[in-house]
């Protein structure tokens, strides 16, 4: 599998073997990083996720000390992605953009720009369907049809998957791994996707800056006017706190 500019290091832990002879549980679980943190500000629920699911090549935190990885979910275009890309280029930051099939098909110029400027493309599902609601064959199609589309149309081979709706299961994690993907959740996100109820920029900047932690995988949505406005200041604040971005 082709390596991309951002390499995610996974923690190791004793977990249920993925080649177990019994069927993996397919009950849907809604992911959230929680509000409780450890002594270095890492969310406890993200730590627990890594401990339980690292054997599936899945993580909510990276092992990269003092590193913050910025990711964006790209469900549809709202006019802010070009500005976000401008800021990332100005600040010399590489991000991960998780594409849906609709975005990959409609936003060719922006996707090509992401690739040309050294960003990583991630797979967010062809139709953004919740994987635990699908059969194994349907889940594989949800993942691999987008994989093949991006490979065939952009010459780019994706390797990171983010579960649509944040809903996963043991069985779905196993399916993602069988498809050759690593699963990335996140260790911090805030309500930024409601386009008609955007966070106050000062409030958003404060939340993002105060929640910074080593190994952070930050989830943002590119449809957010607030994120587009404050992104440069967020990156500056992370760096002022000693984090690599």
C-alpha positions in Angstrom: 0.0 0.0 0.0 1.3 3.4 -0.9 2.4 5.5 2.0 1.0 9.0 2.4 2.6 12.0 4.0 1.0 11.5 7.4 1.9 8.2 9.2 -0.3 7.3 12.1 1.4 5.3 14.9 -1.0 3.0 16.7 -0.7 2.0 20.3 -0.3 -1.7 21.1 -2.6 -3.5 23.6 -4.0 -7.0 24.2 -7.3 -7.2 22.4 -9.6 -9.8 21.1 -7.8 -11.5 18.1 -9.3 -10.5 14.8 -9.0 -14.0 13.5 -11.2 -15.5 16.2 -13.4 -18.4 15.1 -16.5 -16.8 16.4 -18.4 -14.0 14.7 -17.5 -10.5 15.8 -20.2 -8.4 17.4 -22.1 -6.1 15.0 -24.0 -4.1 17.5 -23.6 -0.4 16.7 -21.6 1.8 19.1 -21.6 5.6 18.9 -18.1 7.0 19.3 -17.3 10.0 21.4 -14.1 11.2 23.1 -15.9 12.1 26.4 -15.0 14.9 28.7 -12.7 13.3 31.3 -9.0 13.6 30.7 -5.7 12.3 32.1 -2.9 14.3 33.5 -1.7 15.5 30.1 -5.2 16.4 28.8 -5.9 13.3 26.7 -9.5 12.1 26.8 -9.9 8.9 28.7 -12.5 7.5 26.3 -10.0 7.9 23.4 -7.3 6.1 25.4 -9.7 3.3 26.2 -10.7 3.0 22.5 -7.0 2.5 21.6 -6.5 -0.1 24.3 -9.5 -2.1 23.1 -9.3 -1.8 19.4 -5.6 -1.3 18.4 -5.6 -4.9 17.2 -8.0 -3.8 14.5 -5.6 -1.1 13.3 -7.9 1.4 14.8 -7.1 4.4 16.9 -8.5 7.6 18.4 -5.1 8.9 19.5 -1.8 8.6 17.8 1.5 7.7 19.5 3.3 10.7 18.0 4.4 12.7 21.1 3.5 16.4 21.1 1.9 16.0 17.6 -1.6 17.2 16.7 -3.1 15.8 13.5 -5.8 17.9 11.9 -8.5 16.1 10.0 -11.6 17.3 8.1 -14.7 15.4 7.2 -15.8 16.3 3.6 -19.4 15.4 3.2 -20.3 18.3 0.9 -18.8 21.6 -0.2 -20.0 24.8 1.5 -17.5 27.3 0.0 -14.8 27.2 2.7 -12.4 24.5 1.7 -10.3 26.7 -0.6 -9.8 29.1 2.3 -8.9 26.2 4.6 -6.4 25.0 2.0 -4.9 28.5 1.7 -4.4 28.6 5.4 -2.9 25.1 5.6 -0.5 26.0 2.8 0.5 29.3 4.5 1.1 27.5 7.8 2.9 24.6 6.1 0.5 22.0 7.6 -0.6 18.7 6.1 -4.1 17.5 7.0 -6.3 14.5 6.4 -9.5 15.0 4.4 -12.0 12.2 4.7 -14.1 12.2 1.5 -17.5 10.8 0.8 -18.3 9.5 -2.7 -20.5 12.5 -3.4 -17.6 14.9 -2.6 -15.0 12.9 -4.6 -17.3 12.9 -7.6 -18.4 16.6 -7.5 -15.4 18.5 -6.2 -12.6 17.3 -8.6 -10.7 20.6 -8.5 -10.5 20.7 -4.7 -9.6 17.0 -4.4 -6.8 17.5 -6.9 -5.6 20.5 -5.0 -5.5 18.5 -1.8 -3.4 15.9 -3.4 -1.1 18.4 -5.1 -0.5 20.3 -1.9 0.6 17.1 0.0 -2.5 16.4 2.1 -3.8 12.9 2.8 -7.1 11.6 1.5 -9.2 9.4 3.7 -12.2 7.2 3.0 -15.5 8.3 4.7 -17.7 5.8 2.8 -19.2 6.0 -0.7 -22.7 6.9 0.6 -21.8 7.9 4.2 -23.8 4.9 5.4 -23.5 3.6 9.0 -21.5 0.4 8.6 -23.1 -1.6 11.4 -26.4 -1.3 9.6 -25.0 -3.1 6.5 -24.1 -6.7 5.7 -20.4 -7.5 5.5 -20.7 -7.5 1.7 -22.5 -4.2 1.7 -19.9 -2.7 4.1 -17.1 -3.9 1.8 -18.8 -2.3 -1.1 -19.3 1.0 0.8 -15.5 1.1 1.5 -14.0 -0.3 -1.7 -16.2 1.3 -4.3 -14.9 4.7 -3.1 -11.4 3.3 -2.8 -11.5 2.2 -6.4 -13.2 5.5 -7.6 -10.4 7.6 -6.1 -7.7 5.3 -7.3 -9.1 5.2 -10.9 -9.9 8.9 -11.1 -7.2 10.6 -9.1 -4.4 8.0 -9.1 -4.5 8.0 -5.3 -4.7 5.0 -3.0 -6.4 5.8 0.3 -5.4 3.9 3.5 -7.3 5.6 6.4 -11.1 5.1 7.0 -13.4 7.1 9.3 -16.7 5.6 10.2 -19.7 7.6 8.9 -21.9 9.0 11.7 -19.2 7.9 14.2 -21.0 4.5 14.4 -18.9 1.3 14.5 -19.0 -2.3 15.8 -16.4 -5.0 16.3 -17.6 -6.7 13.1 -17.4 -3.4 11.1 -13.9 -2.7 12.4 -12.9 -6.2 11.3 -14.3 -5.5 7.8 -12.4 -2.2 7.5 -9.2 -4.0 8.4 -9.9 -6.8 5.9 -10.2 -4.1 3.3 -6.6 -3.0 4.0 -7.5 0.1 5.9 -6.6 1.7 9.2 -9.5 3.2 11.2 -9.1 6.8 12.5 -11.6 8.2 15.0 -10.6 11.4 16.9 -9.6 12.6 20.3 -11.3 16.0 20.1 -14.3 17.4 18.2 -16.8 20.1 18.9 -20.1 21.1 17.3 -19.0 22.8 14.2 -21.1 21.2 11.5 -24.4 23.0 12.0 -24.2 25.6 9.2 -27.1 27.6 10.5 -25.8 27.7 14.1 -22.1 28.3 13.9 -19.9 28.6 17.1 -18.7 32.1 18.0 -15.1 32.3 16.6 -13.6 33.4 19.9 -15.4 30.5 21.7 -14.3 28.0 19.1 -10.7 29.2 19.3 -10.7 28.9 23.1 -12.2 25.4 23.0 -9.8 24.1 20.4 -6.7 25.7 22.1 -7.7 24.5 25.6 -8.3 20.9 24.5 -4.9 20.4 22.8 -3.0 17.3 23.9 -0.2 15.0 22.8 -1.2 12.6 20.1 -4.4 14.5 19.3 -6.4 13.6 16.2 -8.6 16.7 15.8 -11.9 16.4 13.8 -13.2 19.5 12.1 -15.8 20.0 9.4 -14.9 22.0 6.3 -18.5 23.3 6.0 -17.9 25.5 9.1 -17.5 29.3 8.5 -16.0 29.5 12.0 -13.3 26.9 11.3 -12.3 28.6 8.1 -12.0 31.9 10.0 -10.0 30.7 13.1 -7.9 27.9 11.6 -4.7 30.0 11.3 -5.0 31.1 14.9 -5.7 27.6 16.1 -2.5 26.3 14.4 -0.5 29.2 15.9 -1.9 28.5 19.4 -1.1 24.8 19.1 2.5 25.7 18.2 2.8 28.2 20.9 1.9 25.4 23.4 4.8 23.4 22.0 2.8 21.0 19.8 3.9 20.0 16.3 1.1 20.4 13.7 
